[in-house]
Amino acid sequence: MIPFNKPYLSGKETLYIQEAVQSGKISGDGIFTKKCHSFFEQRYGFRKCLLTTSCTDALEMAALLLDIQPGDEVIIPSYTFVSTANAFALRGAKIVFADSTGFNPNLDASAIESLITPKTKAIVPVHYAGIACDMDIIMTMADKHSLWVVEDAAQSIDSFYKGKPLGSIGHLGAFSFHETKNIISGEGGMLAVNDEKFARRAEIIREKGTNRSAFFRGEVDKYGWVSLGSSFLPSEIISAFLYAQVEHLDEIQTRRKWLWTRYWEGLYEPLQKKGIQFPRLIEGATNNAHMFYMVCKNLEQRTALLNALKSAGIWAVFHYLSLHKSPYFLHEHTGGELPWSDYYSDALVRLPLFYELKEEEQDHIISVILKVL
């Protein structure tokens, strides 16, 4: 079976983990955490980076930083992972779901203004497949209505919009280093703080609500509980693994983009004539080759394709189910139909894409898809 995903290993992960253990400090914010912070801040210009144990944690930190309260409204796409909604729902927010666009699963930025009310506090765009939402429209709406923007950039490391790294445009950005992402630490995430207003408090929230980080920098003579917070920082074991990955980011990206382009060249021309949709980028957006997806005409066609691929030894998968129709939220949703979100839920297929995918394996995948469709 050709798997959907296989984690990439640089070869230095266990070496760096051993170094972390031998350093005598394997709790958070040791040498490898600091190396990772420096890498991301210098390469992408994030004002402040804080590694977390997951992207979910980074989003929950964002909700705390924005002081989300019961009754506040937060606009997010329905076609996303549950963590995007959970982080704000946990603080008591009312989740207002937006539909996707007709040309990719990102939220329809042009429809945001119609969802804004006096209770709206934040917009959370999700850059699906590492492809940018229309951040010009989103930031214009946020400025006009004095709203915060939290970029869910879970899939978006090393992807850009008009020259700006995704996750650096909104006030806050959340990234994932789950084993399915371009660079990984098994589980893991990061909060990018782009507004100086949040920098110091983000440290405090991440350290269980204490000013412990300031204490270790010698800025205070003792540390205590100064805010609400939780334990969001990862151990040095996770950070050491991640640093072995970031050292090879360019190599990983080159390979993934090459594989992505081979899918495009093998599938786009014959299948777009058959009504199959492929990733479409807005002007100024780049592609970080996080995933290669295609959108069938309907659920029946997708089911037949997935079954055929499985029979041929290929593990392809669908993705999200519309959150506004989830068992948990179904009776809370008051925003009407979101047809594009439902369409992607029924018709989107993700193909295997990982560093070690062989050319002959990819050719086999392409051949089976063309035969079926």
N, C-alpha and C positions, 0 to 999 in steps of 0.2 A: 504493500500500500504506500503510495506517495502521500506523505502527511500534509496537512494544511500548513503546519508551521514546525520548524525545528530550530531551537535556540542556537544562535551563533556563539562560539567560544573562541576567544583570541589566543588562549593558551596560558595567559598570565593570571587568570582569575584566582586559582588556588595559591599561586605564588604570593599575590598581594594579600590574600586572606591570611596566609601564614605570617607575612610581615606585620599585619595588623595585630594578630594574636601575640607575636613576639614583642611588639611595642609595649605591651602591658596595658593598653587601653583599647577595649573592644566595644565600649559604650559609644554613644553618638558624639559627633563633632570632634573626631580625632583627625589625624593627618590626611586620611583618604577622603573624608567628608570635605575638608577644607580644599583639597586639590580639585575635587569635583566642582565645588562652588566657584573657585577661581576659573576653571575651564569654561564654564557656561557664562559667567559674567564677562570674561574677556572676549570670548568668541562671538557672543550674541548681543552684548551690550545691555543685558538685564541689569537693572540698578542693584538688585540684591537677589540672590538665590538661596533657597533653603531646601535641602533634601528632606523628603518625608518617606514614610513607609509605604505610601501608595498615592496615586493621583486622587483617590477618594479623600484621603487625609488632606491633601493640598486644597481641594475644593471645600472641605469642612473648615479648614483654617480661613479660607476666603470668606465664608459665611460669618464666621466670628469676627473677622476684621471689619466687615461691613456693618456689624452690629444688627444683623437681620433679626427682626422681632415678629411675634405673632401678628398676622394681619398684613405684613408687608407682602408685596407681590414681586415675583421674580419671573422674567420671561426666558424660557428655554425652548429648544426644539423638542418636539415629541419623539423624533427619530434620533435617539441617543441612548447611551447606557444609563442604567438606573442611578448610578452615582451622581450624575449631573443634577438630578432632581433631589435625591436623598439629602445631599449636603445642605440644601436650603430648607427643605421640608422639616428636617430635624430641628431647625431653629424656629419653626412655626410659620414659615412663609407659605403663602398661597402660590402654587405653581401655575403659571399661565403658559400653556403650550402653544407654540407657533408651528406652522406648517413648514415643510421643506420647499425648495424650489422645484420647478419642473425639469431642470437640467442637471441637478445633482442633489444629494441628500442634505446639504447644508440648509440652515433655516433661511426663510425668505425675508431678507433684510427689508425689502420694500413694504412688508406687511407689519413691521414692528410698531410703527406709530399708532396704528389702529388698536393695538393691544395695551397701550400705555394709559394708565389712570393716575389719579392723585396718589394712589397707594403704591405705585410701582417704584421699586428701589434699585433694581439691577437688571441687566441683560447678560445672559450667559450664552454667547455663540459657541458652537462646537464645530471645529474645523475637521469635518469628516474626511477620513483617508489622508489627512495631512494637507488637504486642499483648502485654501483660505475662503472664509465667508467674505462678504463685501463689507470690509471694516470701515471704509469711508462712510457709508450710510449709517452703520451702527454707531460709530463714534459721533457723527453729526447728531443723531437722535439722542444719544446720551448727553451730549453737551447742551442741546436744546432744552432737555427736560431735567437736567441735573441728576443724571443716573450714573451708577457705577457699572463698569463693564469687566466681567471676569471671563477671560478666554479659556474655554476647555480645549486645551491643546494637547490632550492625551496622546494623540497619534501624530503630532506635528513637529517633532524635533527636526531641525535643519530644513524647515520649509518657510517660505517667505511670502509677503504681500507688499508689492511695490518697494522692494528692497529692505523691508523691515521684517525681522524674524517673527513668526507667529508666536504668540505668548508675550510679546513685548509691546503690543499696541494698546491693549486695554490697561486698566489700572492694576489688574492682577492676571497672572496666567498659571495654569495648572498642567503639569506634564506627567506622563506615565512611563515607567521603565519595566512594566510587566513583561513576561517572557515572550509575548507576541509582538512587542514593539521593535523598532529598528535597533536601538541599543537597550540593554536589559540589565536587571539585577535580580531576576526571579520575580519578586514583588518590589515595588519601589516607585517613588514619584518625586516631584519637585514643585515648589511654589516659587514663581518669579514675581517679585515685588517691583512694580514699575513706578509707583507713586511714593515719593519719599515719606509722605504722611504715614504710611503703614509700616515702614521698615523696622523701627524699634519694637513696635507692638507685635509684629509678626514673630520676632524672636521670642517674645514673652509667651505668646499663645502656644508656640511650638514646644516650650519648656514648661509645660503644665501650669502656665499662668505665673511663672516666677521670673525674676530678673537674673537668673543664673548665668546667662551668657555674659551679661555686663559685669557680673562678679568675677568671672574667670578672665576678663580683660582688664581687671583692676579698676573698673570705673565706679564700683561701689564696694564698701567694706564688708557687706554681708548681703545675702539675697533672701527674698521672702516672696510670699504670695501677693501679687499686685494686680492680677486680672484673672478672668476666666481663661481657661486653656485646657490642654490635654497633652498626652505624650505622643507627639507626632514625629519625632526625629528617629531616623534609622540607626542601627548599630554600625560599627565600622566594618563588620563582615559584609553587609550589603553595599556599603560605600566602596569598599575595596574591590568587590566584584564589578561594580559600575565603572570604576576608574579604568579597569582593564579593558572595558568596552569603549569608553570615550577616546582612548588612545588610538583606536582603530576606526573611528567614526567615518573618516573619509573613504577608507577602503570598503567599509560596509555599504556606504551610500553609493559608491561607484558600481558595485556588484548588483545591488538591488535595482538601481535605475536601469542597468543594462538588461536585467531580466524583465523588468516592467516594459521596456521598449520592445522586447521580443514578443511579449503577449500582444501588445498594440499592433505591431506589424503583421502578426499572424492572424489576428481576429477582426480588427476594426473594419477593414474594407469589405470583406465578404458578409459580415454579420450586420453592420449598420444598415445595409440594404434590406435586411430581413426584419427591421424594426427593433433590433437589439440596441440598447443605449450603453454608452461607455463614459468613463469619467470626463467631465468637461470643466475646465478651469475658467474663472473670470479673468478679465484683463489685470495683469500685475501679479497673479498668483503663480507659484511654482509647485512642482510635484516632488515630494520627498520619497516616493515609491514605498510608502508604508503598506499599501495594499493595491492589488489589481482587482477591480470589481466590474461586473457587467450586469445590466438590468434586463431581464426577460420581459416578455409582453404581459405575462400574467402568472398566477400561482401554479397553474397546471403545467405550463411550459417549464417553469423553474423546477418543479418536482420531478418531471421527466428527465431533465438535464442532470440534476443531482443524483438521481437513481442510476442513470447511465454512467456517470463518472465513477460512482462507487463500485459498480459492477466491473469497471475497467481498472480498478485498483487505485483510484484517485479520490482523495478526501478533500472535496470542496464543501463550503458551508454557506448558509445564509447569515443574516446578522440580526439587527435589533427588531423588536416588535414595538409598535407605537405605544408609548407610555400612556397616552391619554385613554387607551383602551385596555390597559392592564387591569388585572383583578383588583389591585389595590386602589387604583385611581379612577376606575370607570364611573363611579357614581359621584365623583368630585368634579369631573370635567364639565364645564358649562360653556365651552367655547365653540361648539358646533363641530362639523366634520373637518378633518384634515386629510384630504384625499391623497396628496403626494406622499405624506408620511406613510399612509397605509399601502400605497403602491410599492414603495421601497421595501416595506415589511414583507410583502407578498412576492416580490419579483427579483430582488437583488441577490447576486451570487458572488462570493469571494473565492478566488482561485489560489492555489498554493503559491506562496512567494516567500522564500527564505534563502539565505546566503548560499547554502550548499545544494540548492536545487540544480540538477544537472540539465544540460541542454537537451539530451535525449528524453529526459523525463518531461521537460516542458514541451517538447515537440509532440510527445504522446498525449499530453493534456490538450494541446491545441487541436490535434487530429481528432480526438474523441468529440470535442465541442463542435467542430465543423461538421462532423458526421451526423450528430444529433440535430443541429439547428440549421 
